[in-house]
Amino acid sequence: MRRQIDLGDDGSEDSLEDAMRDLERQLGEREGAARQEPAEGEEEEGERRASDSEAKRRFEEKREAGRQKSREEVQEALEAIGREQQEAAAQRPARARVSPIRWIVLAVVLVGAIVAGAVKMRPEPLPPPASSPKAAVVDFWGALIAGKYEAATVYYPALVDRYGSRKQASNHLQDIFGGNPPIEITAMGEPEELPNSGDLRVSYEVCLRNGRPRTGEFIVRYAEGPSPGYVIVAAP
């Protein structure tokens, strides 16, 4: 606000001097205010810079703390890996000493399993032909009682010729007797020679698993060939 200086109306020197002093005082006040305003502005600027510097310092401290923590975690992980490697190296010789024994045991078990499987899968050798007419009938029923259907076809080769192979003939016998097999030979007749043929008739009786008897007779003949012997040729 502009102040007015009253110079007075009388024109006296005292009034002029008072007016000059009043003017100088006003100019001094203005200069003091002008100097005070920059000082206050500089103070605010200093405070702002100090605040920014403090924030930056705190940020740097926080970032450095995070880096230090990461370095410590990495160092701990490396130390843990080193301990694990040392423990593994310390245990390796002990395992090396045990390993051969373990492999030997496994090898023995494996070989035993292979041998057992081979023995189980190996087909059982067929029995020799019967040495008598009565033995042909007895051995036929004995093979069925034991569940050896292929062996039974040795004493009844006509079934092999009828069904085309020993396997098919044994399957046929299993279809007949598998569900109700014979369990015992209860009677066996003496061979009776048939007239004008040279064949022999042998009667039999067997007990089936259901308790019922099965009776009948077989025609037996002596067969020549690589394995000569008596065989069943028919069941009239």
C-alpha positions in Angstrom: 0.0 0.0 0.0 1.4 3.4 -1.0 1.8 5.8 1.8 1.4 9.5 1.3 3.9 11.9 2.8 2.4 15.1 4.2 4.8 18.0 3.4 2.7 20.4 5.3 1.3 23.7 4.1 3.6 26.1 6.0 6.8 25.2 4.1 8.9 25.1 7.2 12.3 23.4 7.3 11.2 21.3 10.2 8.3 19.9 8.3 10.6 19.2 5.3 13.1 17.4 7.4 10.3 15.3 9.0 9.0 14.4 5.6 12.5 13.3 4.4 12.9 11.2 7.5 9.5 9.7 7.0 10.5 8.9 3.3 13.7 7.3 4.4 11.9 5.2 7.0 9.5 3.9 4.4 12.2 3.0 2.0 14.1 1.2 4.7 11.0 -0.8 5.6 10.5 -1.7 2.0 14.1 -2.9 1.6 13.8 -4.9 4.9 10.7 -6.6 3.6 12.3 -7.3 0.3 15.3 -8.9 2.1 13.1 -10.9 4.4 11.0 -12.4 1.7 13.9 -14.1 -0.2 15.3 -15.2 3.2 12.0 -16.9 4.0 11.9 -18.5 0.5 15.4 -19.7 0.8 14.6 -21.2 4.2 11.6 -23.1 2.7 13.8 -24.3 -0.2 16.4 -25.5 2.3 13.9 -27.3 4.3 12.5 -29.0 1.1 16.0 -30.0 0.0 16.8 -31.4 3.4 13.5 -33.4 3.3 14.4 -34.8 -0.1 17.9 -35.6 1.0 16.5 -37.5 4.1 14.0 -39.4 2.0 16.8 -40.4 -0.5 19.0 -41.4 2.4 16.3 -43.6 3.8 15.6 -45.1 0.4 19.3 -45.9 -0.1 19.5 -47.5 3.4 16.4 -49.6 2.7 17.7 -50.7 -0.7 21.1 -51.6 0.8 19.4 -53.5 3.6 17.5 -55.5 0.9 20.7 -56.2 -1.0 22.5 -57.3 2.2 19.6 -59.7 3.0 19.7 -61.2 -0.5 23.5 -61.7 -0.2 23.0 -63.4 3.2 20.3 -65.7 1.8 22.5 -66.6 -1.2 25.4 -67.3 1.2 23.2 -69.5 3.4 22.0 -71.4 0.3 25.5 -72.0 -0.9 26.6 -73.2 2.6 23.6 -75.6 2.7 24.5 -77.0 -0.7 28.1 -77.4 0.4 27.0 -79.3 3.6 24.8 -81.6 1.5 27.6 -82.4 -0.9 29.9 -83.1 2.0 27.4 -85.4 3.6 26.8 -87.2 0.3 30.5 -87.6 -0.2 30.8 -89.0 3.3 28.0 -91.6 2.8 29.1 -92.7 -0.7 31.8 -95.1 0.4 29.4 -96.9 2.7 26.9 -97.3 -0.1 29.6 -98.5 -2.4 30.4 -101.3 0.1 26.8 -102.4 0.4 25.9 -102.1 -3.3 27.7 -105.2 -4.6 26.0 -107.4 -1.9 22.6 -105.9 -2.8 23.2 -106.5 -6.5 24.3 -110.1 -5.9 21.1 -110.7 -3.9 19.0 -109.2 -6.6 20.7 -111.2 -9.3 20.2 -114.4 -7.4 16.5 -113.6 -7.0 16.1 -112.7 -10.6 17.8 -115.8 -11.8 15.7 -117.9 -9.5 12.5 -116.3 -10.8 13.6 -116.8 -14.4 14.4 -120.5 -13.8 11.2 -121.1 -12.0 9.2 -119.4 -14.8 11.1 -121.4 -17.4 10.4 -124.7 -15.5 6.8 -123.8 -15.2 6.3 -122.8 -18.8 8.3 -125.8 -20.1 5.9 -128.4 -21.5 5.8 -131.6 -19.5 7.2 -134.6 -21.5 4.6 -137.0 -22.7 4.5 -140.5 -21.1 5.6 -143.6 -23.0 2.9 -145.8 -24.6 1.2 -148.5 -22.5 2.9 -151.9 -22.2 -0.4 -153.8 -22.0 -4.1 -153.5 -23.0 -5.2 -153.0 -19.4 -2.4 -150.4 -18.8 -3.7 -148.3 -21.7 -7.1 -147.9 -20.1 -5.7 -147.4 -16.5 -3.1 -144.9 -17.6 -5.7 -143.0 -19.7 -8.0 -142.5 -16.7 -5.0 -141.9 -14.4 -3.9 -139.0 -16.6 -7.5 -137.5 -16.5 -7.6 -137.8 -12.7 -4.3 -135.9 -12.6 -5.6 -133.2 -15.0 -2.9 -134.1 -17.6 -5.1 -134.0 -20.7 -2.3 -134.0 -23.2 -0.8 -137.0 -21.6 -4.2 -138.8 -21.8 -4.1 -138.4 -25.6 -1.0 -140.6 -25.7 -3.2 -143.5 -24.8 -6.0 -142.4 -27.1 -4.3 -141.2 -30.3 -7.5 -141.6 -32.3 -8.6 -138.3 -30.6 -5.6 -136.6 -32.1 -6.4 -137.8 -35.6 -10.0 -136.8 -35.1 -9.4 -133.2 -33.9 -6.3 -132.5 -35.9 -3.7 -132.0 -33.2 -2.8 -133.1 -29.7 -3.7 -129.7 -28.3 -7.1 -129.7 -29.8 -7.7 -133.3 -28.6 -6.6 -132.3 -25.0 -9.0 -129.3 -25.2 -11.8 -131.6 -26.1 -11.1 -133.9 -23.1 -10.9 -130.8 -20.8 -14.3 -129.6 -22.1 -15.8 -133.0 -21.2 -14.1 -133.6 -17.8 -12.9 -130.2 -16.7 -16.0 -129.4 -14.8 -16.6 -132.9 -13.4 -13.4 -134.8 -13.6 -12.8 -138.5 -12.5 -11.3 -138.8 -9.1 -10.9 -142.6 -8.8 -10.9 -145.8 -10.8 -13.3 -148.1 -9.0 -13.3 -151.2 -11.3 -11.2 -152.5 -14.3 -12.1 -155.5 -16.3 -9.7 -158.0 -17.9 -9.0 -157.6 -21.6 -11.3 -159.7 -23.9 -10.2 -160.5 -27.4 -12.6 -159.6 -30.1 -13.2 -162.2 -32.8 -11.7 -161.8 -36.3 -9.9 -158.5 -35.4 -7.1 -159.0 -33.0 -8.4 -156.0 -30.9 -9.2 -156.3 -27.2 -12.1 -155.0 -25.2 -11.5 -153.6 -21.7 -14.3 -152.5 -19.4 -13.9 -149.9 -16.7 -15.7 -147.9 -13.9 -14.6 -144.6 -12.5 -16.1 -142.3 -9.9 -16.6 -138.7 -10.9 -16.3 -135.7 -8.6 -20.0 -135.3 -8.3 -20.1 -138.8 -6.8 -21.7 -140.5 -9.8 -20.0 -143.5 -11.4 -19.1 -143.6 -15.1 -18.9 -147.0 -16.7 -18.0 -148.2 -20.2 -15.5 -150.0 -22.3 -12.6 -149.3 -24.7 -11.3 -151.1 -27.7 -7.6 -151.5 -27.4 -5.1 -152.4 -30.1 -1.3 -152.9 -30.3 0.1 -150.1 -32.5 3.4 -150.4 -34.4 5.6 -147.4 -35.1 8.4 -145.4 -33.6 6.9 -145.9 -30.1 5.0 -149.2 -30.3 2.6 -150.0 -27.5 -1.1 -150.5 -26.7 -3.5 -147.7 -27.4 -7.3 -147.1 -27.2 -8.8 -147.0 -30.7 -12.5 -146.6 -30.0 -15.2 -146.3 -27.3 -18.2 -148.4 -28.5 
